[in-house]
């Protein structure tokens, strides 16, 4: 899993670019950590 913390100027634009590239975007670090653990477990 790839985890990126994207906060600040142009944050929304950066998130849009990632989504358009097919990358899942999650808002919180805890949510992202849980998702990364789930992916690592095969889910």
C-alpha positions in Angstrom: 0.0 0.0 0.0 1.0 3.6 -0.7 0.2 6.2 2.0 0.5 9.9 1.3 -0.3 12.7 3.6 -1.6 15.6 1.5 -2.5 18.7 3.4 -2.3 22.4 2.6 -2.4 24.7 -0.4 -4.0 22.9 -3.4 -4.9 19.9 -1.3 -8.3 19.4 -3.1 -6.6 19.7 -6.5 -4.0 17.1 -5.4 -6.7 14.7 -4.2 -8.5 15.1 -7.5 -5.4 14.3 -9.5 -4.9 11.2 -7.4 -8.5 10.1 -7.8 -8.3 10.7 -11.6 -5.2 8.4 -11.6 -7.2 5.7 -9.9 -5.6 6.1 -6.5 -7.9 5.8 -3.5 -8.0 8.9 -1.4 -8.8 8.8 2.3 -9.1 11.9 4.5 -7.6 10.9 7.9 -4.4 9.2 8.9 -6.2 6.7 11.1 -8.6 5.7 8.3 -5.6 5.4 5.9 -3.7 3.2 8.4 -6.7 0.9 8.8 -7.1 0.7 5.0 -3.4 -0.1 4.5 -3.6 -2.8 7.1 -6.7 -4.3 5.4 -5.0 -4.3 2.1 -1.9 -6.0 3.6 -4.2 -8.7 5.0 -5.5 -9.3 1.5 -8.7 -7.3 1.7 
